[in-house]
């Protein structure tokens, strides 16, 4: 993940004042749009995990597969290792996945 994309995703996740509306120029580039897409994807996974959806994590060579299962639906989310590290910065995600700081990607 490019440095700008990683910083933008991290800032979108941590800073409530850093929004698409306030920073239109920075987030209208292809890298900015990619950062927004990644942020929305991570936020969706985080929301499901916080709601108590059962999940399994499988680490592969260059990416991570998270399988989220409910009574009706099974959802598979593919993340790069950098995206998974950003996702695991959330204490709710670490608790839901049963990860401690030493074991995460």
C-alpha positions in Angstrom: 0.0 0.0 0.0 1.4 3.4 -1.0 2.5 5.7 1.8 -0.1 8.3 1.1 -2.9 5.7 0.9 -1.8 4.2 4.3 -1.6 7.6 6.0 -5.0 8.7 4.6 -6.7 5.4 5.7 -5.2 5.7 9.1 -6.3 9.3 9.4 -9.8 8.6 8.2 -10.1 5.9 10.9 -8.6 7.9 13.7 -9.5 11.6 13.1 -13.3 12.3 12.9 -12.5 15.8 11.5 -10.7 14.3 8.5 -13.6 13.7 6.1 -14.2 13.4 2.4 -16.2 16.6 2.4 -13.6 18.7 4.2 -10.6 17.3 2.2 -12.1 17.0 -1.3 -8.9 17.9 -3.1 -6.7 15.4 -1.2 -9.2 12.6 -1.5 -10.3 13.1 -5.1 -7.1 11.7 -6.6 -6.9 8.0 -7.5 -4.9 7.4 -4.4 -7.5 9.3 -2.3 -10.3 7.3 -3.8 -8.5 4.1 -3.0 -8.0 5.2 0.6 -11.7 5.9 0.9 -12.6 2.5 -0.5 -10.2 0.7 1.9 -11.5 2.8 4.8 -15.1 1.8 4.0 -14.2 -1.8 3.6 -12.3 -1.9 7.0 -15.1 0.0 8.7 -17.7 -2.5 7.4 -15.6 -5.5 8.7 -15.1 -3.7 12.1 -18.8 -3.0 12.4 -19.6 -6.7 11.8 -17.0 -7.9 14.3 -18.2 -5.4 16.9 -21.8 -6.7 16.4 -20.6 -10.2 17.4 -20.3 -11.9 14.1 -18.2 -15.1 14.2 -15.0 -14.8 12.3 -12.0 -16.9 11.3 -8.7 -15.5 10.1 -6.4 -17.3 7.6 -3.0 -15.8 6.8 -1.7 -16.6 3.3 1.5 -15.6 1.6 0.7 -11.9 0.9 -2.8 -11.4 2.1 -5.3 -12.3 4.9 -8.7 -13.9 4.5 -11.3 -13.1 7.1 -14.5 -15.3 7.0 -17.4 -13.7 8.8 -20.4 -16.1 9.5 -23.9 -15.4 10.6 -26.9 -17.7 10.7 -27.8 -16.8 7.1 -24.7 -15.5 5.4 -21.0 -16.3 5.0 -18.8 -13.4 3.9 -15.2 -13.5 2.9 -13.0 -10.4 3.1 -9.6 -10.4 1.5 -7.1 -7.9 3.0 -3.5 -7.1 2.4 -1.2 -7.5 5.4 -1.0 -3.7 5.7 -4.8 -3.4 5.6 -5.1 -6.1 8.3 -2.6 -4.3 10.5 -4.8 -1.1 10.2 -7.9 -3.1 11.0 -6.2 -4.7 14.1 -5.4 -1.2 15.5 -9.0 -1.2 16.8 -9.3 -2.8 20.3 -12.8 -4.1 19.4 -11.4 -6.0 16.4 -8.5 -7.5 18.4 -11.0 -8.6 21.1 -13.4 -10.1 18.5 -10.6 -12.0 16.7 -8.9 -13.0 19.9 -5.6 -11.4 18.9 -3.0 -10.0 21.2 -0.6 -7.3 20.2 2.3 -9.8 19.7 0.4 -12.2 17.4 -1.2 -9.8 14.9 0.1 -9.8 11.3 
